[in-house]
Amino acid sequence: MDNFILVTGAGRRVGFHLASRLHQDGYHVLAHYRSATEDVQRLQQSGIETIQADLHDAASILEFVCRLKQYSKTYRAIVHNASAFTPTAENLTEAAAQYQHFFTIHMLAPYLINQGLAAQLAGNGDSPADIVHITDINVENPTPRFDIYGTTKAGLQNMTVALAKKLAPAIKVNAVAPGPVLFTSLHSEETKAQMLSETPLAREGGAEPVYLAVKSLLENPFVTGATIPVDGGRRLSKA
Ligand SMILES: NC(=O)c1ccc[n+]([C@@H]2O[C@H](COP(=O)([O-])OP(=O)(O)OC[C@H]3O[C@@H](n4cnc5c(N)ncnc54)[C@H](OP(=O)(O)O)[C@@H]3O)[C@@H](O)[C@H]2O)c1
């Protein structure tokens, strides 16, 4: 089978949902994961092909690109969802390691995978192939406590526009920028309440709205270099 949609970081939460829903909607999905989770087993049991890789440095990413090139002759799309999310370390030695780690997963991996697979990304008839970067609404209005996360996601946002120019007309490159879609254990009850009070639609959005945005980009042949915020309007009112 070929013409896969590669979804990175599909072993849990939003990535798992994206891979599952794309599969349900009839796309050929290749779900990338790092840790073997029950969700990875669920993907496999539902007939989704999976591929494991820890994308922790240039060498591991380049090796992954080689495997992807051999895995399938063509790819319909790549959805870059894999991400790391922790507050910025106060200790500078730890912050340096954190920067390297976040740069690698948010910028270097998407860049090398996109460039490495560009020749194999194939659209459908008149419709170009797709690259979708999952970014964050904080790219536009950063949260200082998460500035290493935010600045590396901002690099991915800039890459969206650069590659939209560079890879046209064969490939569309767009971003989906979630706001509070799924809280993590890092969010205290107080933080959650504050975030929701800053969100006009006043709820945690869930992963499905992210999927609907990704799907709308895949189905639209004339949108590139664009970002869809999926944030319940939080970007309008966040302090
Ligand atoms: N959740 C939200 O409300 C929210 C808000 C704004 C933006 N976003 C964005 O939406 C996307 C999905 O969010 P999420 O909350 O579902 O993310 P998440 O729970 O943090 O999951 C991230 C995924 O990336 C994988 N990953 C991390 N580092 C990796 C590495 N070095 N190599 C390979 N895989 C790696 C993780 O694998 P492991 O399971 O092995 O750790 C995990 O499957 C992310 O891009 C995030 O930045 C989410």
The ligand as a Gaussian input file, in Angstrom:
#p B3LYP/6-31G(d) Opt

LIG

0 1
 N       -3.119000      19.637000      24.203000
 C       -3.384000      20.925000      23.946000
 O       -4.330000      21.527000      24.510000
 C       -2.540000      21.656000      22.949000
 C       -2.551000      23.052000      22.957000
 C       -1.781000      23.725000      22.023000
 C       -1.018000      23.013000      21.092000
 N       -1.029000      21.651000      21.120000
 C       -0.223000      20.924000      20.130000
 O       -0.995000      19.840000      19.627000
 C       -0.162000      18.692000      19.421000
 C       -0.708000      17.502000      20.211000
 O       -0.837000      17.859000      21.573000
 P       -0.872000      16.760000      22.723000
 O       -1.253000      17.479000      23.950000
 O       -1.644000      15.561000      22.263000
 O        0.700000      16.367000      22.782000
 P        1.411000      15.338000      23.787000
 O        0.421000      14.656000      24.671000
 O        2.540000      16.093000      24.435000
 O        1.998000      14.224000      22.792000
 C        3.109000      14.503000      22.032000
 C        3.513000      13.270000      21.247000
 O        4.807000      13.543000      20.647000
 C        5.656000      12.428000      20.895000
 N        7.054000      12.844000      21.004000
 C        7.578000      13.752000      21.869000
 N        8.915000      13.811000      21.731000
 C        9.243000      12.899000      20.767000
 C       10.470000      12.485000      20.203000
 N       11.650000      12.988000      20.595000
 N       10.450000      11.527000      19.232000
 C        9.288000      11.007000      18.831000
 N        8.072000      11.363000      19.347000
 C        8.060000      12.301000      20.309000
 C        5.177000      11.858000      22.228000
 O        5.604000      10.531000      22.358000
 P        5.693000       9.793000      23.804000
 O        4.322000       9.231000      24.032000
 O        6.754000       8.777000      23.650000
 O        6.061000      10.858000      24.811000
 C        3.670000      12.011000      22.106000
 O        3.097000      10.913000      21.433000
 C        1.248000      19.104000      19.842000
 O        1.981000      19.492000      18.716000
 C        1.006000      20.280000      20.772000
 O        2.095000      21.189000      20.800000
 C       -1.767000      20.959000      22.032000

